[in-house]
Amino acid sequence: MRVIKALVAFMGILIVVGIGLVAYGLSLDKNSDDTNTHQSPAQSEAPSVPVAGALPAAPASPLAVFGDITIEIAAGERLVDYSLNGQQAVLHIERPEGKAARLVIVSLAAKKVIGQVVLKTSEQ
């Protein structure tokens, strides 16, 4: 019976010490600065590709009025989708009958087309 009482007392002490350590750890977290000086440069930079579940980065500055930007579209092509990423726009343009498509990347700040990604089917 004495052994059981000793084990129960020992486990009770362990529980109290554990709760004390958790409280101490939480108080350290509250008292620390919000700036993390122990980050490596790779961790502080934004990823080059979107990460699932990550919050989108806020644009560095509001986009100024940029006027008109002309994008050449062949007869029969249509704009299927577009997306904005900071000061860039990506336009998804599909060719007639869905045979091929292209992604046009436009810099809204520089007012010009940066490049295109042409998507072709295996038949072409």
Order of alpha helices (4+ residues) and beta strands (2+ residues): alpha-alpha-beta-beta-beta-beta
